[in-house]
Amino acid sequence: MIKRILALLLVACLGMGILAACNTADVIDANKATQIALDDMGIKESDAEEVHVHITEYEGLASFSVYISYNGSQTEYIINGKTGEILHKGAGSHSH
């Protein structure tokens, strides 16, 4: 279900032109961005209490915001949508 929602978000954002300037073969997907954040935290997705991801722009770069709740705290990652580089990591606050 999460993968389906993430795929729909990616398609919607592509339609809005957020990633239109990039060749889609050269960008990572939301699943890869999530895995990068989870690997950095040293946990599996099944260990996380909540995981939310959406496409955003960070310092002019098409990126993914990944919010992970784990062990009572929340961490926000900004992942470069093209390279997979972690651009930002910090305490997160995400509401849905």
SVG drawing of the C-alpha trace seen along z (x, -y; Angstrom):
<svg xmlns="http://www.w3.org/2000/svg" viewBox="-3 -27 28 32">
<polyline fill="none" stroke="black" stroke-width="0.4" points="0.0,0.0 2.8,-2.4 4.6,-1.7 1.4,-2.4 0.9,-5.7 4.5,-6.7 4.3,-5.8 1.2,-7.9 2.9,-10.8 5.9,-10.5 3.6,-10.5 1.6,-13.5 4.8,-15.5 6.2,-14.7 3.0,-16.0 3.5,-19.2 7.0,-19.6 9.0,-19.3 11.2,-16.6 10.4,-17.5 13.9,-19.0 15.5,-15.7 15.7,-12.6 13.6,-10.1 16.2,-7.4 18.7,-9.6 16.6,-10.0 16.1,-7.8 12.6,-6.8 10.8,-7.3 11.6,-3.7 15.3,-4.3 15.2,-7.6 13.5,-5.9 16.1,-3.0 18.9,-5.6 17.4,-7.2 16.7,-3.9 20.3,-2.6 21.7,-5.8 19.6,-5.2 20.7,-1.6 17.2,-0.2 14.7,1.7 11.4,0.2 9.6,2.8 11.4,1.4 10.1,-2.2 6.9,-3.3 6.0,-5.5 7.6,-6.4 6.4,-9.3 8.1,-10.4 7.2,-13.1 8.9,-15.0 10.1,-18.5 12.6,-21.1 15.6,-21.8 18.0,-24.5 16.8,-24.3 17.2,-20.5 14.4,-18.0 14.5,-16.0 12.7,-13.7 11.7,-14.6 11.7,-11.4 10.3,-11.4 10.9,-8.4 9.5,-7.9 11.6,-5.4 12.0,-4.8 9.8,-7.8 11.6,-10.4 11.2,-11.6 14.0,-12.3 13.7,-14.2 16.0,-13.5 16.3,-15.5 17.6,-13.2 18.8,-14.5 16.4,-13.1 19.1,-12.5 22.2,-11.4 20.7,-9.9 23.0,-12.1 21.7,-13.1 21.4,-16.9 19.9,-17.4 19.3,-15.3 17.6,-16.6 14.8,-16.4 11.6,-16.2 8.0,-17.2 5.6,-15.9 1.8,-16.0 -0.5,-14.4"/>
</svg>
